[in-house]
Every structure is written in C-alpha cells, then in structure tokens.
Amino acid sequence: MKVLKFGGTSVGTPERMRSVASLISGAGRNVVVLSAMAGTTNTLVEISDYLRRGNVPGAQETLNGLRARYAAVVAGLYRTAEAAVRATEALDRSFGFLARLMSEDFSQAEEKEVLACGELMSTALMQTYLEERGVRSVLIPALEYMRTGPEGEPDMRYISSRLRRLMEADADVDLWLTQGFICRNAYGEVDNLRRGGSDYSASIIGAVLDAEEIQIWTDIDGMHTGDPRYVENTRPVGRLHFEEAAELAYFGAKILHPSCVLPAKLHDIPVRLLNTMQPDAPGTTIANFPPDGTIKAVAAKDNITAIKIKSGRMLLAYGFLHRVFETFDRYNTAIDMMATSEVGVSVTIDNTDHLAAIVDELKEFGTVTVESDLVIICVVGDLEWQQTGCDFQARAVEALRGIPVRMISYGGSNYNISMVVRAADKVEALNLLNRHLFEN
C-alpha cells in the first residue's frame, strides 16, 4: 500500500482533477490525500480576516466569489446531472456553514473550522467524480482519525488505531480518500497541521500504516538543484538522503513541507516527489541512501534578520551564551544560524514578532545591532568534512566571491553550508551557485 498526496495545483481545475483520478484509478489499493484546490485556502483566510474585523459585507462578497468558482468547477467536472447534484449538495454543507458565520461573533475556533472547508470541499468533489467513474472508493474524514496531543504533536497511537479501524470497515474498496492539513486537537476542536501540512498528513498516514512508499504529487518534477522561479537551467535531483531533504525543506525548498520528512525517516519509508503534469518523469526519491560525497541542491530562506551582540566584558563570562539563548527561548523565537568571535555573537531569525522586546533585553549584555532584508543561502549535499579533495566550502564561497557574505556556517550539520547575503543579492547568488556547482 502507498500513500499518494496531491497538492492544490494538482486539483486546481476540472481538467487536473480528472488527471489525478486517472493516476489513482487502477494503481493499486492506496490511500489518497488531497489538499484544498489552489487558491481556496487563501480565500478562506481572507474571509476569516473580514469576519475578525467585523466586515461582514467584505466576507460575504468574497464568499460569493468562492461559491461561483466552485459552481464552475462542478459544471466542468461531471458528465451526469446526478453527479453534479450530489457534488453541489456536498459543497453546500461547507458553504452553508460559512454563510451562517455572517451573523455571528467570530472566534478563533471558528477560524480553524473555516480553514478546514477547503480540504472538505476538494475531497467531496473528487469522491463524487470517482463514484461517477465507477471507481470503488470511500471517503474517510480526517477529522475522524487525525488528532494532535496537548503539545500540538500528532497522537500517533490514536491515529493508527482509529485509521486502521475506519479502513477495515471498508476493506473491499480500491481507494481510501482523505483530507490533508486538517485534524482535531486534544480537546476535540477542529484544528490543522499548519500551512503546507498536507505533506505532513501524508507522512503521518504512511508511518502509521507502514506504507510501502509516500508519494508527494505537485506541479514540478521533483526537487531541483535550484529554485526554477529564480534560477536558470536547474535540473531535478534524482536521489536525496532524508537529512538532505530536511535541510532543503527547512531552508526554503517549497516543494516539500519540512515536517513531512521526520515520520517517513523514522519508519524508513521512501518518499517520492512527482509531477502530475509529467507523471512519467522519475522525480526525486528520498530515502536512507548511502553517502555519495556530492552537492545536491541550493535553497534560499527569505525574510532573515541578523542580530549581533557585542560585549568584550561579558562574552567570555560563564553563562553568557545561555542567557542570550534564553532570551530568544522566552519569546518562542527560533535561531537559524549563529557565529561567535572573541567579542561578539551573531544570530539570525526569521520570526520578528517579538524583535523589539528581544533587542531590549539583549542590550543588558552588550551593544546590539540589527540588520534586516537578508537571505540564508543553503548549499545541501553529503558534505562530510573528512572527505578529501571535495573542497565543498571552498567551492561554495568561491562561487560568491563577488557578493558580500554576512555570515557563514559550516559544520553544524554534515549536510549543509549556509551563507547569509542581502536580499537584493539573492537571485544573483543562486544563479552563481547553480552555474559554479552544477554546470561545470
């Protein structure tokens, strides 16, 4: 059994929904995870924003536009009037819920329920289409088995027990269809696995079912050596180690959600990144491959802020670094990179929600300077420092010899070299690295 997850662009139009249905029909008895149709979650966020601000007319107008879009999808997807009616009735349950919110005070719990509507609607459309085609499939609502614990982490034991029971109740079908992203929390409330969480859903399901493989279908043929939006002449990477994939996902590769890697890695389940537009392309396979001593790809993480604390008096004092890190921990702000010298320490963050308060506290330890509009460029591969003749760090730095580099980190992981540059230099840096590392 495999777990096949399809992203929003893969189910974004009637034509693409039909393509997905063709891919999953006759491909074995698998679990299929769907995201919301492309653009839907953003629209639902917009509706929530209007309701939170008390702008009911704005929310209603946006909802009307969304309803019209889905009516067009229904009109273009089904061959029979009967299927179109069933799909419309299923959609109306979500639209009816959204309409009722127009006359109520809007709460955070209701906002989570609003965001869940996207996946509920995409799976309703797909299940109705599969039924129309005569495919033996069943829709298993994620809200009936996907649950997080008090700390917000997946309750794997509950998910495994509940999902297996639900699947056994319809053991004679060819496909089990379910939603990604959405779940219930420890208190039974509708919640979600955060944006991009459909990948995470698929990985969790694959782990609890001990799947043969997890497939992530998007609109690009696997992980590329660079981001094709900014870099010319990139090429797909055929194989990645789990650690390499995790580094790329964390540092900006949009094709894969960072959380997706861990459940698959822990259960040693290969993950394949495939393209619904080119289903015959080999894509990228992520698994526990043996070391190969090569650089695989380059990614970039935007919206980085660097903070430098300079204090000749305090730096070498016992507990200095602990107190610095404790400040960031107190404000739930993760540090991406760190560099130290005899008189100072520099760190980077991508969450500036509490920047002013953090800087205010850090001034107790020394002089603090803040630089914004930065980017982390991450070179990823099997970069063990003991390998002779490879000169990984030298090749990366040489490629950027004409670009100012604010910080460099090498050795914190065996799988990446990270460099901080100005946001204005991002595209040039990515293209220089691609030419220097992959085209020579």
Number of C-alpha atoms within 10 A of each C-alpha: 14 21 27 25 28 27 23 22 18 25 26 18 19 18 14 16 22 17 16 19 18 13 13 18 18 12 11 11 19 21 27 22 26 28 31 27 22 17 13 22 20 12 18 24 15 16 25 24 16 19 23 16 11 15 14 17 12 16 25 18 12 17 19 13 13 17 15 12 12 20 15 12 18 23 14 13 19 20 13 11 11 12 20 22 14 16 22 20 13 17 22 15 14 17 19 10 13 20 16 9 19 18 9 11 10 17 12 10 11 17 20 20 19 22 24 24 21 28 26 24 25 24 26 21 26 22 23 24 24 21 13 15 15 10 18 15 22 21 19 18 19 22 20 13 20 28 28 22 14 10 9 14 12 21 18 18 10 16 21 19 13 15 19 15 13 15 17 10 9 15 14 12 15 19 25 21 24 25 29 32 26 29 25 22 22 17 11 11 15 20 26 25 23 10 12 20 20 30 31 26 30 29 30 26 25 27 24 19 18 17 20 16 20 27 24 27 27 22 18 18 24 25 31 22 23 26 24 13 8 12 18 13 14 20 17 18 19 17 19 25 21 22 22 25 28 23 22 29 22 18 23 20 22 15 23 24 20 21 20 23 26 17 20 27 20 10 14 17 22 21 26 23 24 27 21 22 16 13 15 10 15 16 22 22 24 25 21 15 12 9 12 11 15 15 20 27 28 27 24 26 21 17 14 22 21 23 21 21 23 22 19 15 10 16 20 13 9 9 10 14 16 9 13 18 15 12 17 20 13 9 13 12 18 14 15 17 18 17 13 14 10 10 14 18 18 19 20 24 19 19 14 14 11 12 16 10 13 19 19 10 14 21 14 13 18 18 14 19 13 14 13 16 13 22 25 30 25 26 31 28 26 22 26 18 16 7 11 9 6 15 11 25 18 9 13 21 16 14 18 19 11 11 16 12 16 15 17 18 16 16 13 11 17 15 25 28 23 25 21 24 22 19 18 11 14 21 14 15 22 24 21 20 24 25 15 15 20 16 9 6
